[in-house]
Amino acid sequence: VKRDIGVELDPSRFKFVCSSTMCWEFRVQAPTGNGTCDLGVVMTAALTEDEISRWKICELEYVEQKFCNVADVIADDTLPAAIRNSA
């Protein structure tokens, strides 16, 4: 989290939401014909106002980051059910 948003959080503050596996036949990295398998883990943690004020995007890793209103997440049926139900 420190690298991603510039704020260090104690690991005990995180709550597991869901995980997923994505397997691809091809990849961009050499050797391109070998494919790849990615594991995604979604965790959540409540931030204090102070932590929010110190938040900085990691421009090497992300194009965009944003805070979402919990009610908007729950109502957004384009999001996976595991994400909506964890809000």
Secondary structure, 3 states (H helix, E strand, C coil): CHHHHCCCCCHHHCEEEEEEEEEECCCCCCCHHHCEEEEEEEEECCCCHHHHHCCCCCCCCCCCCCCCCHHHHHHCCCCCHHHHHHC
